[in-house]
Amino acid sequence: MIAKMDEDKKETPVVNEKRKSVSKPVSPGKSPVDEKADSGSTVNDSLLNSQGEKNVTSPIKDIKNMLTLTRDTFGNLRRSKRLSLRRRNSKSNEEDRHLKAPSMEECVEEAEAEPVKQEPLSVMEINELIQQRQLLKAFQSIKYLEDEIVTEMDGKDSDDKPTEFSRKVKDVDLLYNSIANEIKSIVKNTLDHPSIEEKLLTLLVELIAEEEKAHGRAEGTESPEPHFLGMPRKWREVWKDSVKESAEGRVLQVPMTPEKDKDSWLAVHLGFLRKNVREDLLKIKHSVQKCYPEDYKVCDTYVECFHNAISSHLQGLLQRHLEFNELYALLDWVANMYRSEALLGCPCLQPEVKTENLPLLLPPATWEKLKNDYTDSLKEKIKCYFDNILKLEITEKWEKELQPEVVQNQYNSSLYFDIQTIIAEHMKTSGKISTRLGTAVLEICLVDLKEYIPRFVKVFLEWDKEKDFSLFLPYLAAYINSFHDLITGLQTNFAADTKELEKILADVTMNFRKCFLNKLEVKTQPLFKKILSKTWVSSDEILNSILSTTVQYSQDLNYLRQPTNKDFLRDVHRYLVREYIAQALKPRKKIKRSQRQKVSKKMKEEATVITETLSDLGSDSDELSLAISVIADIISEKKKEKIQAHLQSMRQRHRDLRNEHIVAILALRGFWRKTRENIIQHLGNLKEDAEIKTGEALFAEIETPTIVSCL
């Protein structure tokens, strides 16, 4: 009996010991805490049988097993006690207490305290957790599967079933990739919603931290197998890549009006881009940033990614054919808008959004090409502007024959103002991008003006030739005034070097003067042909008609700016004197001796009238008429010495006076050929001055007569 009692005494601890030894670590699939929560007060224990096989039972059956175990234990203890009392009455109460069976509560507590082996979740169940975004729980389950596979690798169990092992490895890799895809989805969609899902982002941070902690020991090492089991999944890098993709997607979502629908499509698009990016950065600063630890550097990361996304987007836009306004919109956005208070420099984004370390939005080569494309397009734009000015002059003024406006006693044209306005506006806008670009605008305009002004004048003269423009002289005066004002404005307002333009304007003005004189010649030439005729000797009507026509035609010269007005009147004065002398020297009969005094007197009187008339118009070239008076003196002079003195004086005053002209003057006086030769020989042969300016010549344009007949 004692042996049996001793045997029974040893039996109970053996049962308990065995129950403890067969228990293993709990899988992350279905924990005892979860089971207890599901069944209320029911205790659900999963025990292993003696062969180590899994025996999963229902909660009711588990309770029955527990009760049976407890009842058997109490029965054995009672039998042991009776045997002990019969054989060993001398045993003390302390030994009885030692053999006393545990209570029901103690047995239940002991069963609950023991860890219970649970089945791991299947691949499908884990995938469902991922789809439900229970990512932490899914990660723990995947890690459990990964650890089991690593254990199999260490135990060489994988060699027995290579196909099954490869499948398990692939499952783990696919599940990890599924979580990575969810990370991408969460991050990429963060900014797409009006409000931020802060709990989801917090879960994301915890997930990445768990993964880094679980695989932290393998950081910096290489897996000996091609499966990378147990190696870091680098989900923080996945997060960064997702931020990059998010920024790229947000930039590409910015509305863009079709090019054909609106001229300013790119400016509108860039406006939306600025607005959307600023709103996203504000959301990142106020809502997204607080969901991440500081080491994520959330604002810096997002700003860098948006910066790179915008850079790529703009370079993509540059692959299109952009017009002038589009090129400028892009230049202005990059140079003035991007880092200004309108976007990255906005006070509401500070101090989180930093731009100091950001690279250039466009690579230097791309930026230079953009500016070059802009200047090339600007050349065409400026040319188009100037052409439009000319078209408006034709359609709004010439065709309608509108009298030019008089401002400060001068004919005025808006030509100079329009051109200066174009230059000023483009210098201002281009100068905002860079000083060099503003200077380039001025240079482009100056080059184009060198071609534009002569072209403008040519079109104007052709228009007059075709239409016989009644307002030719008023517009001629208005344009000369306007071109001079333009050069003055370029010098004053833009500090431009206008030397070449001044030469061009001088040539243009000379061309205008020739045209003016040609028109005057057409009107007066028939009258000049009557000089020194019998009608002319007895009447003043011929010169009066000439001067009347000249005065009437030259009135508009009073509205020319000075000194151009004087230059025109000097040409008029020279023309009248030159044409008067040319008609007097033409081959005709000699003046009779009886007529010489009368002709000489009349010529002097008319020289005075010409001088006075032109002086009234504003000419200051009184000396020109002296040539007529000297010729008149030679006609009436009897002494050869005085005639020679007059001729010598004329030669000194008019360096373009040739011997042929002297011969003609002496012939008009009535000298025969021999006398003429002697006088010329006495005067000596003077070489013609080849450097005489066009404005100073008087005799150079007078054709010398070849035949002189007797009157």
C-alpha positions as CSV (number, residue, x, y, z in Angstrom):
1,M,0.0,0.0,0.0
2,I,2.8,2.4,0.9
3,A,4.5,1.6,-2.4
4,K,1.3,2.3,-4.2
5,M,0.9,5.6,-2.3
6,D,4.4,6.5,-3.2
7,E,3.7,5.7,-6.8
8,D,0.6,7.8,-6.7
9,K,2.6,10.6,-5.1
10,K,5.0,10.6,-8.0
11,E,2.2,10.3,-10.6
12,T,0.7,13.8,-10.3
13,P,3.8,15.9,-10.8
14,V,4.7,13.7,-13.8
15,V,1.4,14.6,-15.5
16,N,2.0,18.3,-14.9
17,E,5.5,18.2,-16.1
18,K,4.6,16.4,-19.3
19,R,1.9,19.0,-20.1
20,K,4.5,21.8,-19.7
21,S,7.1,20.1,-21.8
22,V,5.0,19.6,-24.9
23,S,4.0,23.3,-25.2
24,K,5.7,25.4,-27.9
25,P,5.8,29.2,-28.8
26,V,2.5,30.6,-30.0
27,S,2.2,31.6,-33.6
28,P,1.0,35.2,-34.5
29,G,-2.1,33.7,-36.1
30,K,-4.6,33.1,-33.4
31,S,-3.4,34.0,-29.9
32,P,-4.9,32.7,-26.6
33,V,-5.9,36.2,-25.7
34,D,-7.9,36.5,-28.9
35,E,-9.6,33.1,-28.3
36,K,-10.5,34.1,-24.7
37,A,-12.0,37.3,-26.0
38,D,-14.1,35.5,-28.5
39,S,-15.4,32.8,-26.1
40,G,-16.2,35.0,-23.1
41,S,-15.5,33.1,-19.8
42,T,-14.8,29.8,-21.6
43,V,-11.3,28.4,-21.4
44,N,-10.1,27.0,-24.7
45,D,-6.9,25.1,-24.3
46,S,-5.3,23.1,-27.1
47,L,-3.2,20.3,-25.8
48,L,-0.9,17.8,-27.4
49,N,-1.3,14.0,-27.1
50,S,1.4,11.7,-26.0
51,Q,2.6,11.3,-29.7
52,G,3.1,15.1,-30.1
53,E,0.2,15.4,-32.6
54,K,-2.0,18.5,-32.6
55,N,-5.4,18.0,-31.0
56,V,-7.6,21.0,-31.5
57,T,-10.9,20.7,-29.6
58,S,-14.0,22.7,-29.0
59,P,-14.4,24.9,-25.9
60,I,-17.0,22.6,-24.4
61,K,-14.9,19.5,-24.9
62,D,-11.9,21.3,-23.4
63,I,-13.8,22.0,-20.3
64,K,-14.9,18.3,-20.1
65,N,-11.3,17.2,-20.4
66,M,-10.3,19.6,-17.7
67,L,-13.0,18.4,-15.4
68,T,-12.1,14.7,-16.0
69,L,-8.5,15.4,-15.3
70,T,-9.4,17.2,-12.0
71,R,-11.8,14.3,-10.9
72,D,-9.2,11.6,-11.6
73,T,-6.7,13.6,-9.6
74,F,-9.0,13.9,-6.6
75,G,-9.8,10.1,-6.7
76,N,-6.2,9.1,-6.7
77,L,-5.4,11.4,-3.9
78,R,-8.3,10.0,-1.7
79,R,-7.2,6.4,-2.3
80,S,-3.6,7.3,-1.4
81,K,-4.8,9.0,1.8
82,R,-6.8,5.9,3.0
83,L,-3.8,3.6,2.5
84,S,-1.6,6.0,4.3
85,L,-3.9,6.2,7.3
86,R,-4.1,2.4,7.6
87,R,-0.4,1.7,7.4
88,R,1.2,4.9,8.7
89,N,-0.9,6.4,11.4
90,S,2.2,8.0,12.7
91,K,2.4,10.4,9.8
92,S,2.1,14.1,10.7
93,N,-0.6,16.6,9.5
94,E,2.1,18.4,7.5
95,E,2.5,15.4,5.2
96,D,-1.3,15.2,4.8
97,R,-1.4,18.8,3.7
98,H,1.4,18.1,1.3
99,L,-0.7,15.4,-0.4
100,K,-3.8,17.5,-0.5
101,A,-5.2,17.9,-4.2
102,P,-5.3,21.5,-5.8
103,S,-8.5,23.4,-6.1
104,M,-10.6,23.9,-9.3
105,E,-9.5,27.5,-9.5
106,E,-5.8,26.6,-9.2
107,C,-6.2,24.0,-12.0
108,V,-7.9,26.6,-14.3
109,E,-5.3,29.3,-13.6
110,E,-2.5,26.8,-14.3
111,A,-4.1,25.8,-17.6
112,E,-4.5,29.5,-18.7
113,A,-1.0,30.4,-17.8
114,E,0.5,27.8,-20.1
115,P,1.3,29.0,-23.7
116,V,-0.6,27.1,-26.4
117,K,0.5,26.2,-29.8
118,Q,-1.7,27.8,-32.6
119,E,-1.8,27.2,-36.3
120,P,-0.1,29.9,-38.5
121,L,-2.2,31.8,-40.9
122,S,-2.3,30.6,-44.5
123,V,-1.0,32.6,-47.4
124,M,-4.5,33.5,-48.5
125,E,-5.4,34.6,-45.0
126,I,-2.4,36.8,-44.8
127,N,-3.2,38.2,-48.2
128,E,-6.7,39.1,-46.9
129,L,-5.1,40.9,-44.0
130,I,-3.0,42.9,-46.5
131,Q,-6.1,43.8,-48.5
132,Q,-7.8,44.9,-45.4
133,R,-4.7,46.9,-44.6
134,Q,-4.1,45.1,-41.3
135,L,-0.5,45.4,-42.2
136,L,1.2,45.0,-38.8
137,K,-0.6,41.7,-38.2
138,A,0.1,40.6,-41.8
139,F,3.8,41.4,-41.3
140,Q,4.0,39.4,-38.1
141,S,2.5,36.4,-39.9
142,I,4.9,36.7,-42.8
143,K,7.8,37.0,-40.5
144,Y,6.7,33.8,-38.7
145,L,6.6,32.0,-42.1
146,E,10.0,33.4,-43.0
147,D,11.5,32.2,-39.7
148,E,10.1,28.7,-40.2
149,I,11.7,28.6,-43.7
150,V,15.0,29.9,-42.3
151,T,14.8,27.1,-39.7
152,E,14.2,24.5,-42.4
153,M,17.2,25.9,-44.3
154,D,19.4,25.5,-41.2
155,G,18.1,22.0,-40.6
156,K,18.7,21.0,-44.3
157,D,15.0,19.9,-44.4
158,S,14.7,22.0,-47.6
159,D,16.9,19.5,-49.5
160,D,14.2,16.7,-49.1
161,K,11.4,18.7,-50.7
162,P,13.0,21.4,-52.9
163,T,9.8,22.2,-54.8
164,E,7.8,22.8,-51.7
165,F,10.6,24.9,-50.2
166,S,10.8,27.1,-53.3
167,R,7.1,27.6,-53.2
168,K,7.2,28.7,-49.6
169,V,10.1,31.1,-50.3
170,K,8.1,32.6,-53.3
171,D,5.0,33.0,-51.1
172,V,6.9,34.9,-48.5
173,D,8.5,37.1,-51.2
174,L,5.1,37.8,-52.8
175,L,3.5,38.6,-49.5
176,Y,6.3,41.1,-48.6
177,N,5.9,42.6,-52.1
178,S,2.2,42.9,-51.5
179,I,2.8,44.9,-48.3
180,A,5.4,47.1,-50.2
181,N,2.7,47.7,-52.8
182,E,0.3,48.8,-50.1
183,I,2.9,51.1,-48.8
184,K,3.2,52.6,-52.2
185,S,-0.5,52.9,-52.6
186,I,-0.9,54.6,-49.2
187,V,1.9,57.1,-49.8
188,K,0.9,57.9,-53.4
189,N,-2.7,58.5,-52.4
190,T,-1.9,60.6,-49.4
191,L,-2.3,63.9,-51.2
192,D,-5.3,62.9,-53.3
193,H,-7.9,63.3,-50.6
194,P,-9.1,66.5,-49.1
195,S,-8.2,65.2,-45.6
196,I,-5.2,63.2,-44.5
197,E,-5.7,59.7,-43.1
198,E,-3.4,60.2,-40.1
199,K,-4.1,56.8,-38.5
200,L,-3.1,55.1,-41.7
201,L,0.1,57.0,-42.0
202,T,0.9,56.3,-38.3
203,L,0.3,52.6,-38.9
204,L,2.6,52.9,-41.9
205,V,5.4,54.4,-39.8
206,E,5.0,51.6,-37.2
207,L,5.1,49.0,-39.9
208,I,8.3,50.3,-41.3
209,A,9.8,50.5,-37.9
210,E,8.8,46.9,-37.1
211,E,10.4,45.7,-40.4
212,E,13.6,47.5,-39.7
213,K,13.7,46.1,-36.2
214,A,12.9,42.5,-37.3
215,H,15.6,42.6,-40.0
216,G,18.0,45.0,-38.4
217,R,20.6,42.4,-37.6
218,A,21.0,41.5,-41.2
219,E,21.5,45.1,-42.3
220,G,24.7,45.5,-44.4
221,T,25.1,41.8,-45.0
222,E,24.3,39.7,-48.1
223,S,22.1,36.7,-48.2
224,P,23.9,33.5,-49.2
225,E,20.8,32.4,-51.0
226,P,19.2,34.1,-54.0
227,H,15.9,34.4,-52.0
228,F,17.1,37.2,-49.6
229,L,15.3,35.5,-46.7
230,G,15.8,37.3,-43.5
231,M,17.2,40.4,-45.3
232,P,15.9,44.0,-44.8
233,R,13.1,44.8,-47.2
234,K,14.1,48.5,-47.2
235,W,10.5,49.8,-46.9
236,R,11.8,53.3,-46.0
237,E,13.3,53.5,-49.5
238,V,10.0,52.2,-50.8
239,W,8.4,55.1,-49.0
240,K,10.8,57.6,-50.5
241,D,10.3,56.2,-54.0
242,S,6.5,56.4,-53.4
243,V,6.8,60.0,-52.4
244,K,8.7,60.6,-55.7
245,E,6.0,58.9,-57.7
246,S,3.3,60.8,-55.8
247,A,4.9,64.1,-56.6
248,E,5.3,63.1,-60.3
249,G,1.6,62.1,-60.4
250,R,0.4,65.2,-58.7
251,V,2.3,67.4,-61.2
252,L,1.0,65.4,-64.2
253,Q,-2.6,65.8,-62.9
254,V,-2.4,69.6,-63.2
255,P,-5.0,70.7,-65.8
256,M,-3.7,71.7,-69.3
257,T,-5.8,73.5,-71.9
258,P,-5.3,72.2,-75.4
259,E,-2.9,74.4,-77.3
260,K,-5.3,75.0,-80.2
261,D,-8.0,76.3,-77.8
262,K,-6.1,79.1,-76.2
263,D,-3.1,81.2,-77.0
264,S,-2.1,81.5,-73.4
265,W,-2.5,77.8,-72.6
266,L,1.0,77.4,-71.1
267,A,0.6,80.4,-68.8
268,V,-2.7,79.1,-67.6
269,H,-1.2,75.6,-67.0
270,L,1.7,77.1,-65.1
271,G,-0.7,79.1,-63.0
272,F,-2.5,75.9,-62.0
273,L,0.8,74.2,-61.4
274,R,1.8,76.9,-58.9
275,K,-1.5,76.8,-57.1
276,N,-1.7,73.0,-56.9
277,V,1.9,72.5,-55.7
278,R,1.5,75.2,-53.1
279,E,-1.7,73.6,-51.7
280,D,0.0,70.2,-51.6
281,L,3.0,71.6,-49.7
282,L,0.7,73.3,-47.2
283,K,-1.1,70.0,-46.7
284,I,2.3,68.3,-46.2
285,K,3.4,70.9,-43.7
286,H,0.3,71.0,-41.6
287,S,-1.1,67.4,-41.8
288,V,1.4,64.9,-43.2
289,Q,4.6,65.9,-41.5
290,K,3.2,65.3,-37.9
291,C,2.5,61.7,-38.8
292,Y,6.2,60.9,-39.3
293,P,9.2,60.9,-37.0
294,E,11.7,63.7,-37.5
295,D,14.3,61.4,-39.1
296,Y,12.0,60.9,-42.1
297,K,12.6,64.6,-43.0
298,V,9.1,64.6,-44.6
299,C,9.0,68.3,-45.8
300,D,12.5,68.1,-47.2
301,T,11.8,64.8,-49.0
302,Y,8.5,66.0,-50.5
303,V,10.0,69.4,-51.6
304,E,12.9,67.6,-53.3
305,C,10.6,65.2,-55.0
306,F,8.2,67.9,-56.2
307,H,11.3,69.9,-57.4
308,N,12.5,67.0,-59.5
309,A,9.0,66.2,-60.8
310,I,8.5,69.8,-61.9
311,S,11.9,69.9,-63.5
312,S,11.1,66.8,-65.5
313,H,7.7,68.2,-66.4
314,L,9.1,71.5,-67.7
315,Q,11.8,69.8,-69.7
316,G,9.0,67.7,-71.3
317,L,7.1,70.9,-72.2
318,L,10.3,72.2,-73.9
319,Q,10.1,69.3,-76.3
320,R,7.1,70.9,-77.9
321,H,7.2,73.8,-80.4
322,L,6.6,76.8,-78.2
323,E,5.7,80.3,-79.5
324,F,7.1,83.5,-78.2
325,N,4.5,84.0,-75.4
326,E,4.9,80.4,-74.3
327,L,8.6,80.7,-74.1
328,Y,8.4,83.8,-72.0
329,A,5.8,82.3,-69.7
330,L,8.1,79.4,-69.0
331,L,11.1,81.7,-68.5
332,D,9.2,83.9,-66.2
333,W,7.8,81.0,-64.2
334,V,11.2,79.5,-63.6
335,A,13.1,82.7,-62.9
336,N,10.5,84.7,-61.0
337,M,7.6,82.6,-59.9
338,Y,9.0,79.3,-58.6
339,R,11.1,80.5,-55.6
340,S,9.0,83.6,-54.9
341,E,6.4,84.1,-52.3
342,A,3.9,82.8,-54.8
343,L,5.2,79.3,-54.4
344,L,8.2,77.9,-52.5
345,G,9.0,81.2,-50.8
346,C,5.4,81.6,-49.5
347,P,5.6,82.7,-45.8
348,C,3.0,80.2,-44.8
349,L,5.4,77.4,-45.9
350,Q,8.3,78.6,-43.8
351,P,10.4,77.5,-42.2
352,E,9.8,73.9,-43.2
353,V,10.2,74.4,-46.9
354,K,13.8,75.3,-47.7
355,T,15.2,76.1,-51.1
356,E,18.8,76.8,-50.3
357,N,20.0,73.3,-51.2
358,L,17.7,72.8,-54.2
359,P,19.5,72.5,-57.5
360,L,18.6,74.7,-60.5
361,L,15.1,73.9,-61.7
362,L,16.4,73.5,-65.3
363,P,19.9,72.3,-66.1
364,P,22.2,75.2,-67.3
365,A,22.4,73.9,-70.9
366,T,18.6,73.7,-71.0
367,W,18.2,77.1,-69.5
368,E,20.6,78.7,-72.0
369,K,18.8,77.0,-74.9
370,L,15.4,78.3,-73.6
371,K,16.8,81.8,-73.5
372,N,18.3,81.5,-77.0
373,D,15.0,80.2,-78.3
374,Y,13.3,83.1,-76.7
375,T,15.6,85.7,-78.3
376,D,15.2,84.0,-81.7
377,S,11.5,84.2,-81.3
378,L,11.8,87.8,-80.1
379,K,13.5,88.8,-83.3
380,E,10.5,87.5,-85.3
381,K,8.1,89.1,-82.8
382,I,9.8,92.6,-83.0
383,K,9.8,92.4,-86.8
384,C,6.1,91.5,-86.7
385,Y,5.4,94.4,-84.3
386,F,7.2,96.9,-86.6
387,D,5.4,95.5,-89.7
388,N,2.1,96.0,-88.0
389,I,2.9,99.6,-87.3
390,L,3.5,100.1,-91.0
391,K,0.3,98.4,-91.9
392,L,-1.6,100.6,-89.5
393,E,0.0,103.7,-91.1
394,I,-1.2,102.6,-94.5
395,T,-4.8,101.6,-93.5
396,E,-5.6,104.2,-90.9
397,K,-3.7,107.2,-92.2
398,W,-2.6,107.1,-95.8
399,E,-5.7,105.4,-97.2
400,K,-8.0,107.7,-95.2
401,E,-5.8,110.7,-96.0
402,L,-5.8,112.0,-92.4
403,Q,-3.9,115.1,-91.8
404,P,-0.9,114.5,-89.4
405,E,-1.3,115.9,-85.9
406,V,0.6,119.1,-85.0
407,V,2.3,119.1,-81.7
408,Q,4.4,122.0,-80.5
409,N,4.3,123.5,-84.1
410,Q,5.6,120.3,-85.6
411,Y,4.0,117.5,-87.6
412,N,3.8,114.5,-85.3
413,S,3.5,110.8,-85.8
414,S,3.0,108.1,-83.2
415,L,5.6,106.0,-84.9
416,Y,8.5,106.8,-82.5
417,F,6.2,106.4,-79.4
418,D,4.9,103.0,-80.6
419,I,8.4,101.7,-81.3
420,Q,9.8,103.0,-78.0
421,T,6.8,101.4,-76.1
422,I,7.5,98.1,-77.7
423,I,11.2,98.3,-76.8
424,A,10.5,99.4,-73.2
425,E,7.9,96.7,-72.5
426,H,10.1,93.9,-73.8
427,M,13.2,95.2,-72.1
428,K,11.3,95.4,-68.8
429,T,9.8,92.0,-69.0
430,S,12.9,90.3,-70.3
431,G,15.0,92.2,-67.8
432,K,13.0,90.5,-65.0
433,I,14.4,87.2,-66.2
434,S,18.0,88.4,-66.5
435,T,19.8,91.6,-67.2
436,R,21.6,90.1,-70.1
437,L,18.3,89.2,-71.7
438,G,17.0,92.7,-71.2
439,T,20.1,94.1,-73.0
440,A,19.6,91.5,-75.7
441,V,16.1,92.9,-76.4
442,L,17.6,96.4,-77.0
443,E,20.2,95.0,-79.3
444,I,17.7,93.1,-81.3
445,C,15.5,96.2,-81.7
446,L,18.4,98.4,-82.8
447,V,19.4,95.8,-85.4
448,D,15.9,95.5,-86.7
449,L,15.4,99.3,-86.8
450,K,18.4,99.6,-89.1
451,E,16.5,97.6,-91.6
452,Y,13.0,98.8,-90.7
453,I,13.5,102.6,-91.1
454,P,14.8,102.4,-94.8
455,R,12.1,99.8,-95.6
456,F,9.4,102.0,-94.1
457,V,10.6,105.0,-96.2
458,K,10.7,102.9,-99.3
459,V,7.1,101.8,-98.8
460,F,6.0,105.4,-98.2
461,L,7.7,106.7,-101.3
462,E,6.3,103.9,-103.5
463,W,2.9,104.6,-102.1
464,D,3.3,108.3,-103.1
465,K,4.6,107.4,-106.5
466,E,1.6,105.2,-107.2
467,K,-1.1,107.3,-105.5
468,D,0.4,110.8,-106.0
469,F,-0.3,111.3,-102.3
470,S,-1.7,114.7,-101.5
471,L,-0.3,114.7,-98.0
472,F,3.1,113.6,-99.0
473,L,5.0,116.5,-97.6
474,P,3.1,116.7,-94.2
475,Y,3.7,113.0,-93.7
476,L,7.3,113.3,-94.9
477,A,7.8,116.0,-92.2
478,A,6.0,113.9,-89.6
479,Y,8.1,110.9,-90.2
480,I,11.4,112.8,-90.2
481,N,10.4,114.4,-86.9
482,S,9.4,111.0,-85.5
483,F,12.6,109.2,-86.5
484,H,14.6,112.0,-84.8
485,D,12.5,111.7,-81.7
486,L,13.1,108.0,-81.7
487,I,16.8,108.3,-81.8
488,T,16.7,110.9,-79.0
489,G,14.5,108.6,-77.0
490,L,16.8,105.6,-77.5
491,Q,19.7,107.7,-76.2
492,T,17.9,109.2,-73.3
493,N,15.7,106.3,-72.1
494,F,17.8,103.3,-72.9
495,A,21.4,104.8,-73.2
496,A,21.6,103.1,-76.6
497,D,24.4,103.5,-79.0
498,T,22.6,105.1,-82.0
499,K,25.6,106.1,-84.2
500,E,24.6,103.7,-87.0
501,L,21.0,104.7,-86.7
502,E,21.9,108.3,-87.1
503,K,23.8,107.5,-90.3
504,I,20.8,105.7,-91.6
505,L,18.5,108.5,-90.6
506,A,20.8,111.0,-92.4
507,D,20.6,108.9,-95.6
508,V,16.8,108.6,-95.2
509,T,16.5,112.4,-94.7
510,M,18.7,113.0,-97.8
511,N,16.4,110.7,-99.7
512,F,13.4,112.6,-98.6
513,R,15.0,115.9,-99.6
514,K,15.7,114.6,-103.1
515,C,12.1,113.4,-103.5
516,F,10.9,116.8,-102.3
517,L,13.1,118.7,-104.7
518,N,12.1,116.4,-107.5
519,K,8.5,117.3,-106.9
520,L,9.4,121.0,-106.7
521,E,11.4,120.7,-110.0
522,V,8.4,119.1,-111.7
523,K,6.3,122.1,-110.7
524,T,8.8,124.8,-111.5
525,Q,10.8,123.5,-114.5
526,P,8.5,124.8,-117.2
527,L,8.8,128.3,-115.7
528,F,12.6,128.3,-115.5
529,K,12.8,127.6,-119.2
530,K,11.6,131.1,-119.8
531,I,14.5,132.8,-118.0
532,L,16.5,135.3,-120.2
533,S,13.8,135.0,-122.9
534,K,12.3,138.2,-124.4
535,T,9.2,137.7,-122.3
536,W,11.3,137.4,-119.2
537,V,13.1,140.7,-120.0
538,S,9.9,142.7,-120.1
539,S,8.0,141.0,-117.3
540,D,8.3,139.8,-113.7
541,E,5.6,137.2,-113.9
542,I,8.0,134.3,-114.6
543,L,10.0,134.6,-111.4
544,N,6.9,135.5,-109.4
545,S,5.3,132.3,-110.6
546,I,8.4,130.3,-109.7
547,L,8.6,131.7,-106.2
548,S,4.9,131.5,-105.6
549,T,4.9,127.8,-106.5
550,T,8.0,127.3,-104.3
551,V,6.5,129.1,-101.3
552,Q,3.2,127.3,-101.6
553,Y,4.9,123.9,-101.9
554,S,7.4,124.6,-99.1
555,Q,5.0,125.8,-96.5
556,D,4.9,122.4,-94.8
557,L,8.6,122.6,-94.2
558,N,7.8,125.0,-91.4
559,Y,6.5,122.0,-89.4
560,L,9.9,120.2,-89.7
561,R,12.0,120.1,-86.6
562,Q,15.2,122.2,-86.5
563,P,17.9,122.0,-88.0
564,T,16.3,119.7,-90.6
565,N,14.0,122.5,-91.6
566,K,17.0,124.7,-92.4
567,D,18.6,121.9,-94.4
568,F,15.5,121.6,-96.6
569,L,15.2,125.3,-97.1
570,R,18.9,125.5,-98.0
571,D,18.3,122.9,-100.6
572,V,15.3,124.8,-102.0
573,H,17.4,128.0,-102.1
574,R,20.3,126.3,-103.8
575,Y,17.9,124.6,-106.3
576,L,16.4,128.0,-107.3
577,V,19.8,129.6,-107.8
578,R,21.2,126.6,-109.5
579,E,18.3,126.3,-111.9
580,Y,18.3,130.0,-112.6
581,I,22.0,130.0,-113.5
582,A,21.6,126.7,-115.5
583,Q,18.8,128.3,-117.6
584,A,20.9,131.5,-118.1
585,L,24.0,129.5,-119.3
586,K,22.1,127.4,-121.8
587,P,23.2,127.9,-125.4
588,R,21.3,130.8,-126.9
589,K,22.0,134.0,-128.8
590,K,24.5,136.5,-127.3
591,I,23.0,139.4,-125.3
592,K,23.3,142.5,-127.4
593,R,25.4,145.3,-126.0
594,S,22.3,147.5,-125.6
595,Q,20.6,144.8,-123.5
596,R,23.4,144.0,-121.2
597,Q,22.8,146.7,-118.6
598,K,19.1,145.9,-118.6
599,V,19.6,142.1,-118.3
600,S,22.2,142.6,-115.6
601,K,20.0,144.9,-113.6
602,K,17.0,142.5,-113.8
603,M,19.2,139.5,-112.7
604,K,20.4,141.4,-109.7
605,E,16.9,142.4,-108.7
606,E,15.7,138.8,-109.1
607,A,18.6,137.5,-107.0
608,T,17.5,139.8,-104.3
609,V,13.9,138.7,-104.6
610,I,14.9,135.1,-104.3
611,T,17.0,135.8,-101.2
612,E,14.2,137.7,-99.5
613,T,11.6,135.1,-100.4
614,L,13.6,132.2,-99.1
615,S,14.6,134.2,-96.0
616,D,10.9,134.6,-95.2
617,L,10.5,130.9,-95.4
618,G,13.4,130.4,-93.0
619,S,16.5,130.0,-95.2
620,D,19.7,131.3,-93.9
621,S,21.7,130.8,-97.2
622,D,21.7,134.4,-98.5
623,E,25.2,133.9,-100.0
624,L,23.8,131.5,-102.6
625,S,22.1,134.3,-104.5
626,L,25.4,136.2,-104.9
627,A,26.4,133.8,-107.7
628,I,23.5,135.3,-109.8
629,S,24.6,138.9,-108.9
630,V,28.3,138.1,-109.9
631,I,27.2,136.8,-113.3
632,A,25.0,139.9,-113.7
633,D,28.0,142.1,-113.0
634,I,30.1,140.2,-115.6
635,I,27.4,140.7,-118.2
636,S,27.4,144.5,-117.7
637,E,31.1,144.9,-117.0
638,K,33.3,146.4,-119.8
639,K,36.8,145.9,-118.4
640,K,38.4,142.6,-118.7
641,E,40.4,143.0,-115.4
642,K,37.2,143.5,-113.4
643,I,35.6,140.5,-115.2
644,Q,38.6,138.4,-114.3
645,A,38.4,139.6,-110.7
646,H,34.7,138.6,-110.5
647,L,35.5,135.2,-111.9
648,Q,38.4,134.8,-109.4
649,S,36.0,135.6,-106.6
650,M,33.4,133.1,-107.9
651,R,36.1,130.4,-108.0
652,Q,37.1,131.0,-104.4
653,R,33.5,130.9,-103.3
654,H,32.3,128.0,-105.4
655,R,34.9,125.3,-105.5
656,D,32.8,123.2,-108.0
657,L,33.0,126.0,-110.6
658,R,34.7,124.5,-113.7
659,N,36.3,126.1,-116.7
660,E,33.4,125.0,-118.8
661,H,31.1,127.1,-116.7
662,I,33.4,130.1,-117.0
663,V,33.4,129.7,-120.8
664,A,29.6,129.7,-120.8
665,I,29.5,132.8,-118.6
666,L,31.9,134.6,-120.9
667,A,30.0,133.5,-123.9
668,L,26.8,134.9,-122.4
669,R,28.7,138.2,-121.9
670,G,29.5,138.2,-125.6
671,F,33.2,137.4,-125.7
672,W,34.6,135.5,-128.6
673,R,36.4,132.3,-128.3
674,K,39.9,133.8,-128.4
675,T,39.1,136.2,-125.6
676,R,37.5,133.5,-123.5
677,E,40.7,131.4,-123.8
678,N,42.9,134.3,-122.8
679,I,40.8,135.1,-119.8
680,I,40.8,131.5,-118.6
681,Q,44.5,131.2,-119.2
682,H,45.0,134.3,-117.1
683,L,42.9,132.8,-114.3
684,G,44.9,129.5,-114.5
685,N,43.6,126.0,-114.3
686,L,42.3,125.1,-110.9
687,K,41.7,121.5,-110.0
688,E,38.2,120.5,-109.0
689,D,37.8,119.7,-105.3
690,A,36.7,116.1,-105.2
691,E,35.8,116.5,-101.5
692,I,33.0,119.0,-102.0
693,K,29.9,117.9,-100.0
694,T,26.7,117.4,-101.8
695,G,25.0,120.2,-99.8
696,E,27.7,122.7,-100.8
697,A,27.7,122.1,-104.6
698,L,26.1,124.7,-106.8
699,F,27.7,124.4,-110.3
700,A,28.5,120.7,-110.2
701,E,25.0,119.7,-111.3
702,I,24.8,122.4,-114.0
703,E,25.4,120.9,-117.5
704,T,27.9,123.0,-119.5
705,P,26.7,124.3,-122.9
706,T,28.6,123.1,-126.0
707,I,27.3,125.5,-128.6
708,V,26.9,129.3,-128.4
709,S,25.3,131.2,-131.3
710,C,24.9,134.9,-131.9
711,L,21.7,136.6,-130.7
